[in-house]
Amino acid sequence: MKATVLVRPKPGILDPQGEAVQASLRRLGFPVAGARVGRIVELELESDDEATARGQVERMCAELLANPLIETVEIQLPGAGGGGA
Amino acid sequence: MKATVLVRPKPGILDPQGEAVQASLRRLGFPVAGARVGRIVELELESDDEATARGQVERMCAELLANPLIETVEIQLPGAGGGGA
């Protein structure tokens, strides 16, 4: 089963990469009022059970994929309508 | 208007970050058959017209946000059902 994890900087948390992107876009002439940069991680899991897969991905996020102090995580599984955390 | 840009490594293109994530997850005991890592860029645009916004974001991708040789880009605008490129 495929799983997609969207990792975003939390609102209010400094995002230097986003600020650099915004500054560069404005320098190129694009009227951008804000930019935030996060990561997308696409995983190929061996489990085909959605509940098992979601539990595994939540543990992966906690142990490796995201920093809960400064990032939010959204886990998307096929057939489900996404899900924040 | 908010716009979201998902930038992913093209299939077949080497993704060292994804390989490192996969190796680390397997070392932690997670049965992951593959991992690919991309970027998510969330933009706050001044335009409220969807066609204008999409055109701007396509040009931003070409000029700064993605490398079309090795990355695919998906532009998501509110109200639209996403859109590949």
N, CA and C atoms of all chains as a GROMACS GRO file, in nm:
protein
  510
    1MET      N    1   0.085  -0.119   0.000
    1MET     CA    2   0.000   0.000   0.000
    1MET      C    3   0.088   0.125   0.000
    2LYS      N    4   0.048   0.222  -0.079
    2LYS     CA    5   0.123   0.347  -0.081
    2LYS      C    6   0.070   0.441   0.028
    3ALA      N    7   0.158   0.517   0.088
    3ALA     CA    8   0.118   0.620   0.185
    3ALA      C    9   0.193   0.747   0.153
    4THR      N   10   0.125   0.859   0.169
    4THR     CA   11   0.189   0.989   0.146
    4THR      C   12   0.186   1.067   0.276
    5VAL      N   13   0.301   1.122   0.313
    5VAL     CA   14   0.311   1.202   0.434
    5VAL      C   15   0.349   1.343   0.395
    6LEU      N   16   0.266   1.439   0.433
    6LEU     CA   17   0.296   1.580   0.409
    6LEU      C   18   0.343   1.641   0.540
    7VAL      N   19   0.464   1.692   0.540
    7VAL     CA   20   0.523   1.753   0.660
    7VAL      C   21   0.539   1.902   0.634
    8ARG      N   22   0.471   1.982   0.716
    8ARG     CA   23   0.474   2.127   0.696
    8ARG      C   24   0.525   2.196   0.822
    9PRO      N   25   0.592   2.309   0.808
    9PRO     CA   26   0.626   2.388   0.928
    9PRO      C   27   0.498   2.441   0.991
   10LYS      N   28   0.492   2.434   1.124
   10LYS     CA   29   0.372   2.483   1.193
   10LYS      C   30   0.353   2.633   1.171
   11PRO      N   31   0.228   2.679   1.171
   11PRO     CA   32   0.206   2.824   1.163
   11PRO      C   33   0.280   2.895   1.276
   12GLY      N   34   0.345   3.004   1.245
   12GLY     CA   35   0.415   3.080   1.347
   12GLY      C   36   0.560   3.038   1.364
   13ILE      N   37   0.593   2.919   1.317
   13ILE     CA   38   0.732   2.872   1.328
   13ILE      C   39   0.813   2.933   1.213
   14LEU      N   40   0.932   2.982   1.245
   14LEU     CA   41   1.019   3.040   1.143
   14LEU      C   42   1.049   2.937   1.034
   15ASP      N   43   1.041   2.980   0.908
   15ASP     CA   44   1.066   2.890   0.794
   15ASP      C   45   1.164   2.959   0.700
   16PRO      N   46   1.294   2.947   0.727
   16PRO     CA   47   1.394   3.019   0.647
   16PRO      C   48   1.388   2.981   0.499
   17GLN      N   49   1.360   2.852   0.471
   17GLN     CA   50   1.354   2.809   0.331
   17GLN      C   51   1.236   2.877   0.260
   18GLY      N   52   1.123   2.886   0.329
   18GLY     CA   53   1.008   2.956   0.271
   18GLY      C   54   1.037   3.103   0.249
   19GLU      N   55   1.107   3.164   0.344
   19GLU     CA   56   1.139   3.306   0.328
   19GLU      C   57   1.233   3.328   0.210
   20ALA      N   58   1.327   3.235   0.192
   20ALA     CA   59   1.419   3.247   0.078
   20ALA      C   60   1.343   3.231  -0.054
   21VAL      N   61   1.250   3.136  -0.056
   21VAL     CA   62   1.170   3.116  -0.178
   21VAL      C   63   1.087   3.240  -0.208
   22GLN      N   64   1.023   3.294  -0.104
   22GLN     CA   65   0.941   3.414  -0.124
   22GLN      C   66   1.026   3.530  -0.176
   23ALA      N   67   1.142   3.552  -0.115
   23ALA     CA   68   1.229   3.662  -0.157
   23ALA      C   69   1.274   3.643  -0.302
   24SER      N   70   1.310   3.520  -0.337
   24SER     CA   71   1.355   3.495  -0.474
   24SER      C   72   1.242   3.517  -0.574
   25LEU      N   73   1.122   3.470  -0.538
   25LEU     CA   74   1.009   3.488  -0.630
   25LEU      C   75   0.978   3.635  -0.650
   26ARG      N   76   0.983   3.712  -0.541
   26ARG     CA   77   0.953   3.855  -0.554
   26ARG      C   78   1.060   3.924  -0.639
   27ARG      N   79   1.185   3.880  -0.622
   27ARG     CA   80   1.293   3.937  -0.703
   27ARG      C   81   1.272   3.906  -0.851
   28LEU      N   82   1.209   3.792  -0.879
   28LEU     CA   83   1.180   3.756  -1.019
   28LEU      C   84   1.055   3.826  -1.071
   29GLY      N   85   0.987   3.903  -0.984
   29GLY     CA   86   0.871   3.980  -1.030
   29GLY      C   87   0.736   3.918  -0.998
   30PHE      N   88   0.734   3.809  -0.920
   30PHE     CA   89   0.606   3.745  -0.887
   30PHE      C   90   0.552   3.806  -0.758
   31PRO      N   91   0.425   3.849  -0.758
   31PRO     CA   92   0.367   3.911  -0.637
   31PRO      C   93   0.322   3.805  -0.536
   32VAL      N   94   0.418   3.754  -0.460
   32VAL     CA   95   0.390   3.647  -0.364
   32VAL      C   96   0.391   3.706  -0.223
   33ALA      N   97   0.278   3.689  -0.152
   33ALA     CA   98   0.266   3.747  -0.018
   33ALA      C   99   0.322   3.656   0.090
   34GLY      N  100   0.346   3.530   0.057
   34GLY     CA  101   0.400   3.439   0.156
   34GLY      C  102   0.434   3.306   0.093
   35ALA      N  103   0.532   3.237   0.150
   35ALA     CA  104   0.567   3.104   0.100
   35ALA      C  105   0.616   3.020   0.218
   36ARG      N  106   0.572   2.896   0.222
   36ARG     CA  107   0.617   2.801   0.324
   36ARG      C  108   0.660   2.674   0.252
   37VAL      N  109   0.767   2.615   0.297
   37VAL     CA  110   0.820   2.496   0.231
   37VAL      C  111   0.820   2.379   0.328
   38GLY      N  112   0.765   2.268   0.283
   38GLY     CA  113   0.766   2.146   0.363
   38GLY      C  114   0.815   2.029   0.280
   39ARG      N  115   0.794   1.909   0.331
   39ARG     CA  116   0.840   1.788   0.261
   39ARG      C  117   0.721   1.697   0.231
   40ILE      N  118   0.735   1.624   0.121
   40ILE     CA  119   0.639   1.519   0.091
   40ILE      C  120   0.716   1.388   0.086
   41VAL      N  121   0.672   1.291   0.166
   41VAL     CA  122   0.738   1.161   0.170
   41VAL      C  123   0.639   1.057   0.122
   42GLU      N  124   0.674   0.987   0.014
   42GLU     CA  125   0.587   0.881  -0.039
   42GLU      C  126   0.648   0.747  -0.005
   43LEU      N  127   0.569   0.666   0.064
   43LEU     CA  128   0.619   0.538   0.115
   43LEU      C  129   0.546   0.423   0.048
   44GLU      N  130   0.620   0.317   0.020
   44GLU     CA  131   0.560   0.192  -0.027
   44GLU      C  132   0.565   0.094   0.089
   45LEU      N  133   0.445   0.065   0.144
   45LEU     CA  134   0.438  -0.020   0.263
   45LEU      C  135   0.406  -0.163   0.224
   46GLU      N  136   0.447  -0.256   0.309
   46GLU     CA  137   0.416  -0.396   0.280
   46GLU      C  138   0.276  -0.432   0.326
   47SER      N  139   0.224  -0.360   0.427
   47SER     CA  140   0.090  -0.388   0.476
   47SER      C  141  -0.016  -0.339   0.378
   48ASP      N  142  -0.124  -0.418   0.362
   48ASP     CA  143  -0.236  -0.373   0.279
   48ASP      C  144  -0.358  -0.338   0.363
   49ASP      N  145  -0.344  -0.343   0.494
   49ASP     CA  146  -0.453  -0.307   0.582
   49ASP      C  147  -0.439  -0.161   0.623
   50GLU      N  148  -0.547  -0.083   0.601
   50GLU     CA  149  -0.534   0.061   0.620
   50GLU      C  150  -0.505   0.100   0.764
   51ALA      N  151  -0.571   0.034   0.859
   51ALA     CA  152  -0.549   0.071   1.000
   51ALA      C  153  -0.406   0.039   1.040
   52THR      N  154  -0.356  -0.078   0.997
   52THR     CA  155  -0.217  -0.114   1.028
   52THR      C  156  -0.122  -0.014   0.966
   53ALA      N  157  -0.147   0.018   0.838
   53ALA     CA  158  -0.059   0.111   0.767
   53ALA      C  159  -0.056   0.247   0.836
   54ARG      N  160  -0.175   0.296   0.875
   54ARG     CA  161  -0.180   0.428   0.939
   54ARG      C  162  -0.101   0.427   1.070
   55GLY      N  163  -0.118   0.320   1.147
   55GLY     CA  164  -0.045   0.310   1.273
   55GLY      C  165   0.106   0.310   1.250
   56GLN      N  166   0.149   0.233   1.149
   56GLN     CA  167   0.292   0.229   1.118
   56GLN      C  168   0.344   0.366   1.079
   57VAL      N  169   0.269   0.435   0.991
   57VAL     CA  170   0.317   0.564   0.943
   57VAL      C  171   0.320   0.666   1.056
   58GLU      N  172   0.221   0.658   1.146
   58GLU     CA  173   0.224   0.750   1.261
   58GLU      C  174   0.350   0.728   1.345
   59ARG      N  175   0.389   0.600   1.362
   59ARG     CA  176   0.510   0.574   1.439
   59ARG      C  177   0.635   0.619   1.363
   60MET      N  178   0.634   0.601   1.231
   60MET     CA  179   0.748   0.649   1.150
   60MET      C  180   0.764   0.800   1.164
   61CYS      N  181   0.651   0.871   1.165
   61CYS     CA  182   0.657   1.017   1.179
   61CYS      C  183   0.717   1.053   1.314
   62ALA      N  184   0.672   0.983   1.418
   62ALA     CA  185   0.720   1.015   1.553
   62ALA      C  186   0.868   0.983   1.568
   63GLU      N  187   0.914   0.876   1.501
   63GLU     CA  188   1.051   0.830   1.522
   63GLU      C  189   1.151   0.890   1.424
   64LEU      N  190   1.104   0.933   1.306
   64LEU     CA  191   1.202   0.978   1.206
   64LEU      C  192   1.155   1.092   1.117
   65LEU      N  193   1.030   1.087   1.071
   65LEU     CA  194   0.996   1.170   0.955
   65LEU      C  195   0.967   1.316   0.988
   66ALA      N  196   0.927   1.344   1.112
   66ALA     CA  197   0.888   1.482   1.142
   66ALA      C  198   0.928   1.518   1.284
   67ASN      N  199   0.940   1.647   1.307
   67ASN     CA  200   0.966   1.699   1.441
   67ASN      C  201   0.836   1.761   1.493
   68PRO      N  202   0.768   1.694   1.587
   68PRO     CA  203   0.636   1.741   1.629
   68PRO      C  204   0.637   1.878   1.696
   69LEU      N  205   0.753   1.924   1.740
   69LEU     CA  206   0.761   2.056   1.803
   69LEU      C  207   0.740   2.168   1.701
   70ILE      N  208   0.787   2.146   1.581
   70ILE     CA  209   0.785   2.255   1.484
   70ILE      C  210   0.714   2.220   1.354
   71GLU      N  211   0.668   2.094   1.340
   71GLU     CA  212   0.608   2.053   1.213
   71GLU      C  213   0.473   1.985   1.236
   72THR      N  214   0.384   2.001   1.140
   72THR     CA  215   0.260   1.924   1.141
   72THR      C  216   0.272   1.815   1.035
   73VAL      N  217   0.197   1.708   1.058
   73VAL     CA  218   0.203   1.593   0.969
   73VAL      C  219   0.063   1.561   0.920
   74GLU      N  220   0.051   1.535   0.790
   74GLU     CA  221  -0.075   1.489   0.733
   74GLU      C  222  -0.047   1.358   0.663
   75ILE      N  223  -0.120   1.253   0.702
   75ILE     CA  224  -0.099   1.120   0.644
   75ILE      C  225  -0.212   1.090   0.547
   76GLN      N  226  -0.176   1.059   0.423
   76GLN     CA  227  -0.277   1.026   0.322
   76GLN      C  228  -0.260   0.881   0.281
   77LEU      N  229  -0.371   0.805   0.291
   77LEU     CA  230  -0.370   0.666   0.247
   77LEU      C  231  -0.474   0.650   0.138
   78PRO      N  232  -0.455   0.558   0.044
   78PRO     CA  233  -0.553   0.542  -0.064
   78PRO      C  234  -0.689   0.502  -0.005
   79GLY      N  235  -0.794   0.562  -0.056
   79GLY     CA  236  -0.927   0.528  -0.008
   79GLY      C  237  -0.971   0.612   0.109
   80ALA      N  238  -0.876   0.670   0.182
   80ALA     CA  239  -0.912   0.758   0.293
   80ALA      C  240  -0.905   0.902   0.245
   81GLY      N  241  -0.974   0.989   0.315
   81GLY     CA  242  -0.974   1.129   0.275
   81GLY      C  243  -0.866   1.209   0.344
   82GLY      N  244  -0.746   1.154   0.354
   82GLY     CA  245  -0.638   1.224   0.424
   82GLY      C  246  -0.664   1.221   0.573
   83GLY      N  247  -0.591   1.295   0.649
   83GLY     CA  248  -0.612   1.298   0.793
   83GLY      C  249  -0.502   1.375   0.860
   84GLY      N  250  -0.537   1.477   0.933
   84GLY     CA  251  -0.434   1.559   0.998
   84GLY      C  252  -0.387   1.495   1.127
   85ALA      N  253  -0.282   1.545   1.183
   85ALA     CA  254  -0.230   1.500   1.310
   85ALA      C  255  -0.142   1.608   1.368
   86MET      N  256  -0.514   3.435  -0.294
   86MET     CA  257  -0.544   3.294  -0.316
   86MET      C  258  -0.424   3.208  -0.277
   87LYS      N  259  -0.453   3.097  -0.210
   87LYS     CA  260  -0.346   3.006  -0.175
   87LYS      C  261  -0.322   2.906  -0.288
   88ALA      N  262  -0.198   2.870  -0.311
   88ALA     CA  263  -0.165   2.766  -0.408
   88ALA      C  264  -0.066   2.672  -0.344
   89THR      N  265  -0.082   2.543  -0.375
   89THR     CA  266   0.011   2.442  -0.324
   89THR      C  267   0.081   2.377  -0.442
   90VAL      N  268   0.212   2.367  -0.431
   90VAL     CA  269   0.291   2.303  -0.536
   90VAL      C  270   0.359   2.181  -0.478
   91LEU      N  271   0.333   2.065  -0.537
   91LEU     CA  272   0.400   1.942  -0.494
   91LEU      C  273   0.508   1.909  -0.596
   92VAL      N  274   0.631   1.904  -0.551
   92VAL     CA  275   0.745   1.876  -0.638
   92VAL      C  276   0.801   1.740  -0.599
   93ARG      N  277   0.798   1.647  -0.695
   93ARG     CA  278   0.844   1.510  -0.665
   93ARG      C  279   0.956   1.471  -0.761
   94PRO      N  280   1.049   1.387  -0.716
   94PRO     CA  281   1.147   1.332  -0.811
   94PRO      C  282   1.076   1.243  -0.912
   95LYS      N  283   1.115   1.255  -1.040
   95LYS     CA  284   1.052   1.172  -1.144
   95LYS      C  285   1.079   1.025  -1.118
   96PRO      N  286   0.986   0.938  -1.160
   96PRO     CA  287   1.014   0.794  -1.149
   96PRO      C  288   1.142   0.761  -1.225
   97GLY      N  289   1.224   0.677  -1.166
   97GLY     CA  290   1.348   0.637  -1.232
   97GLY      C  291   1.466   0.726  -1.200
   98ILE      N  292   1.437   0.848  -1.152
   98ILE     CA  293   1.546   0.940  -1.117
   98ILE      C  294   1.597   0.904  -0.976
   99LEU      N  295   1.728   0.902  -0.962
   99LEU     CA  296   1.789   0.870  -0.833
   99LEU      C  297   1.741   0.970  -0.727
  100ASP      N  298   1.705   0.918  -0.609
  100ASP     CA  299   1.657   1.004  -0.501
  100ASP      C  300   1.732   0.967  -0.373
  101PRO      N  301   1.850   1.024  -0.354
  101PRO     CA  302   1.934   0.986  -0.238
  101PRO      C  303   1.864   1.010  -0.105
  102GLN      N  304   1.785   1.119  -0.097
  102GLN     CA  305   1.715   1.149   0.028
  102GLN      C  306   1.613   1.039   0.058
  103GLY      N  307   1.539   0.997  -0.047
  103GLY     CA  308   1.443   0.889  -0.028
  103GLY      C  309   1.511   0.760   0.013
  104GLU      N  310   1.626   0.731  -0.048
  104GLU     CA  311   1.698   0.608  -0.013
  104GLU      C  312   1.745   0.613   0.132
  105ALA      N  313   1.790   0.730   0.176
  105ALA     CA  314   1.834   0.743   0.315
  105ALA      C  315   1.717   0.723   0.411
  106VAL      N  316   1.601   0.781   0.376
  106VAL     CA  317   1.482   0.764   0.460
  106VAL      C  318   1.442   0.617   0.466
  107GLN      N  319   1.440   0.552   0.350
  107GLN     CA  320   1.404   0.410   0.348
  107GLN      C  321   1.500   0.327   0.433
  108ALA      N  322   1.630   0.350   0.419
  108ALA     CA  323   1.728   0.273   0.495
  108ALA      C  324   1.710   0.297   0.645
  109SER      N  325   1.687   0.423   0.683
  109SER     CA  326   1.669   0.453   0.826
  109SER      C  327   1.543   0.388   0.880
  110LEU      N  328   1.434   0.393   0.802
  110LEU     CA  329   1.310   0.332   0.850
  110LEU      C  330   1.326   0.180   0.866
  111ARG      N  331   1.394   0.118   0.771
  111ARG     CA  332   1.415  -0.028   0.782
  111ARG      C  333   1.501  -0.060   0.903
  112ARG      N  334   1.601   0.025   0.928
  112ARG     CA  335   1.687   0.003   1.045
  112ARG      C  336   1.605   0.014   1.174
  113LEU      N  337   1.502   0.099   1.172
  113LEU     CA  338   1.415   0.114   1.289
  113LEU      C  339   1.312   0.001   1.298
  114GLY      N  340   1.309  -0.087   1.198
  114GLY     CA  341   1.218  -0.202   1.205
  114GLY      C  342   1.091  -0.188   1.124
  115PHE      N  343   1.080  -0.083   1.045
  115PHE     CA  344   0.958  -0.065   0.965
  115PHE      C  345   0.976  -0.131   0.828
  116PRO      N  346   0.881  -0.215   0.785
  116PRO     CA  347   0.894  -0.285   0.658
  116PRO      C  348   0.855  -0.194   0.540
  117VAL      N  349   0.947  -0.109   0.500
  117VAL     CA  350   0.919  -0.012   0.394
  117VAL      C  351   0.989  -0.057   0.265
  118ALA      N  352   0.910  -0.076   0.159
  118ALA     CA  353   0.966  -0.127   0.034
  118ALA      C  354   1.022  -0.015  -0.053
  119GLY      N  355   0.987   0.110  -0.023
  119GLY     CA  356   1.038   0.221  -0.103
  119GLY      C  357   1.000   0.353  -0.041
  120ALA      N  358   1.082   0.455  -0.063
  120ALA     CA  359   1.051   0.588  -0.012
  120ALA      C  360   1.105   0.691  -0.110
  121ARG      N  361   1.024   0.792  -0.138
  121ARG     CA  362   1.066   0.902  -0.225
  121ARG      C  363   1.035   1.031  -0.150
  122VAL      N  364   1.126   1.126  -0.158
  122VAL     CA  365   1.107   1.252  -0.086
  122VAL      C  366   1.101   1.368  -0.183
  123GLY      N  367   0.999   1.450  -0.168
  123GLY     CA  368   0.986   1.570  -0.250
  123GLY      C  369   0.960   1.691  -0.163
  124ARG      N  370   0.919   1.800  -0.227
  124ARG     CA  371   0.893   1.924  -0.153
  124ARG      C  372   0.747   1.967  -0.171
  125ILE      N  373   0.697   2.034  -0.070
  125ILE     CA  374   0.566   2.097  -0.082
  125ILE      C  375   0.586   2.246  -0.058
  126VAL      N  376   0.542   2.327  -0.154
  126VAL     CA  377   0.557   2.471  -0.143
  126VAL      C  378   0.417   2.532  -0.140
  127GLU      N  379   0.386   2.602  -0.032
  127GLU     CA  380   0.256   2.667  -0.019
  127GLU      C  381   0.274   2.817  -0.038
  128LEU      N  382   0.203   2.870  -0.136
  128LEU     CA  383   0.219   3.010  -0.174
  128LEU      C  384   0.094   3.089  -0.145
  129GLU      N  385   0.113   3.211  -0.098
  129GLU     CA  386   0.002   3.304  -0.082
  129GLU      C  387   0.013   3.405  -0.197
  130LEU      N  388  -0.082   3.395  -0.292
  130LEU     CA  389  -0.076   3.480  -0.411
  130LEU      C  390  -0.167   3.600  -0.395
  131GLU      N  391  -0.133   3.707  -0.466
  131GLU     CA  392  -0.217   3.826  -0.459
  131GLU      C  393  -0.337   3.815  -0.553
  132SER      N  394  -0.322   3.738  -0.659
  132SER     CA  395  -0.432   3.722  -0.754
  132SER      C  396  -0.542   3.632  -0.696
  133ASP      N  397  -0.668   3.666  -0.724
  133ASP     CA  398  -0.779   3.581  -0.683
  133ASP      C  399  -0.844   3.512  -0.802
  134ASP      N  400  -0.786   3.530  -0.920
  134ASP     CA  401  -0.840   3.465  -1.039
  134ASP      C  402  -0.763   3.334  -1.062
  135GLU      N  403  -0.839   3.224  -1.076
  135GLU     CA  404  -0.771   3.095  -1.079
  135GLU      C  405  -0.681   3.078  -1.201
  136ALA      N  406  -0.729   3.122  -1.317
  136ALA     CA  407  -0.649   3.104  -1.438
  136ALA      C  408  -0.520   3.185  -1.428
  137THR      N  409  -0.532   3.310  -1.380
  137THR     CA  410  -0.413   3.393  -1.361
  137THR      C  411  -0.316   3.328  -1.263
  138ALA      N  412  -0.372   3.280  -1.150
  138ALA     CA  413  -0.289   3.220  -1.047
  138ALA      C  414  -0.216   3.097  -1.102
  139ARG      N  415  -0.289   3.013  -1.177
  139ARG     CA  416  -0.225   2.892  -1.229
  139ARG      C  417  -0.111   2.927  -1.324
  140GLY      N  418  -0.136   3.028  -1.409
  140GLY     CA  419  -0.031   3.070  -1.502
  140GLY      C  420   0.092   3.120  -1.428
  141GLN      N  421   0.068   3.201  -1.324
  141GLN     CA  422   0.181   3.252  -1.245
  141GLN      C  423   0.260   3.139  -1.181
  142VAL      N  424   0.188   3.044  -1.121
  142VAL     CA  425   0.257   2.936  -1.050
  142VAL      C  426   0.333   2.849  -1.149
  143GLU      N  427   0.277   2.828  -1.268
  143GLU     CA  428   0.351   2.750  -1.369
  143GLU      C  429   0.482   2.819  -1.404
  144ARG      N  430   0.477   2.953  -1.415
  144ARG     CA  431   0.602   3.024  -1.446
  144ARG      C  432   0.700   3.020  -1.329
  145MET      N  433   0.646   3.029  -1.205
  145MET     CA  434   0.734   3.018  -1.087
  145MET      C  435   0.804   2.882  -1.086
  146CYS      N  436   0.729   2.777  -1.121
  146CYS     CA  437   0.790   2.643  -1.122
  146CYS      C  438   0.902   2.638  -1.225
  147ALA      N  439   0.877   2.696  -1.344
  147ALA     CA  440   0.976   2.690  -1.451
  147ALA      C  441   1.100   2.772  -1.415
  148GLU      N  442   1.079   2.884  -1.343
  148GLU     CA  443   1.191   2.976  -1.318
  148GLU      C  444   1.265   2.947  -1.188
  149LEU      N  445   1.197   2.883  -1.091
  149LEU     CA  446   1.262   2.869  -0.960
  149LEU      C  447   1.230   2.739  -0.886
  150LEU      N  448   1.102   2.698  -0.887
  150LEU     CA  449   1.060   2.601  -0.786
  150LEU      C  450   1.096   2.456  -0.818
  151ALA      N  451   1.116   2.424  -0.945
  151ALA     CA  452   1.140   2.284  -0.979
  151ALA      C  453   1.236   2.272  -1.095
  152ASN      N  454   1.299   2.159  -1.104
  152ASN     CA  455   1.387   2.127  -1.216
  152ASN      C  456   1.313   2.028  -1.306
  153PRO      N  457   1.264   2.074  -1.422
  153PRO     CA  458   1.179   1.987  -1.505
  153PRO      C  459   1.252   1.864  -1.558
  154LEU      N  460   1.384   1.863  -1.554
  154LEU     CA  461   1.457   1.747  -1.603
  154LEU      C  462   1.442   1.628  -1.509
  155ILE      N  463   1.433   1.655  -1.381
  155ILE     CA  464   1.435   1.546  -1.283
  155ILE      C  465   1.315   1.546  -1.189
  156GLU      N  466   1.227   1.648  -1.201
  156GLU     CA  467   1.116   1.658  -1.106
  156GLU      C  468   0.984   1.678  -1.179
  157THR      N  469   0.878   1.625  -1.119
  157THR     CA  470   0.744   1.655  -1.168
  157THR      C  471   0.679   1.755  -1.073
  158VAL      N  472   0.584   1.831  -1.127
  158VAL     CA  473   0.519   1.935  -1.050
  158VAL      C  474   0.369   1.914  -1.055
  159GLU      N  475   0.304   1.925  -0.939
  159GLU     CA  476   0.158   1.921  -0.933
  159GLU      C  477   0.112   2.049  -0.866
  160ILE      N  478   0.027   2.125  -0.935
  160ILE     CA  479  -0.021   2.253  -0.882
  160ILE      C  480  -0.164   2.234  -0.832
  161GLN      N  481  -0.188   2.268  -0.706
  161GLN     CA  482  -0.322   2.258  -0.649
  161GLN      C  483  -0.372   2.397  -0.613
  162LEU      N  484  -0.489   2.431  -0.667
  162LEU     CA  485  -0.552   2.558  -0.634
  162LEU      C  486  -0.687   2.530  -0.569
  163PRO      N  487  -0.735   2.618  -0.480
  163PRO     CA  488  -0.864   2.591  -0.415
  163PRO      C  489  -0.974   2.585  -0.519
  164GLY      N  490  -1.064   2.491  -0.503
  164GLY     CA  491  -1.174   2.480  -0.596
  164GLY      C  492  -1.144   2.393  -0.716
  165ALA      N  493  -1.015   2.377  -0.747
  165ALA     CA  494  -0.977   2.290  -0.858
  165ALA      C  495  -0.939   2.154  -0.803
  166GLY      N  496  -0.945   2.053  -0.885
  166GLY     CA  497  -0.912   1.920  -0.840
  166GLY      C  498  -0.767   1.884  -0.859
  167GLY      N  499  -0.677   1.977  -0.831
  167GLY     CA  500  -0.535   1.952  -0.855
  167GLY      C  501  -0.508   1.956  -1.004
  168GLY      N  502  -0.388   1.920  -1.043
  168GLY     CA  503  -0.356   1.917  -1.186
  168GLY      C  504  -0.210   1.884  -1.205
  169GLY      N  505  -0.183   1.782  -1.280
  169GLY     CA  506  -0.044   1.741  -1.300
  169GLY      C  507   0.022   1.824  -1.407
  170ALA      N  508   0.153   1.812  -1.417
  170ALA     CA  509   0.228   1.881  -1.522
  170ALA      C  510   0.362   1.812  -1.538
   0.00000   0.00000   0.00000
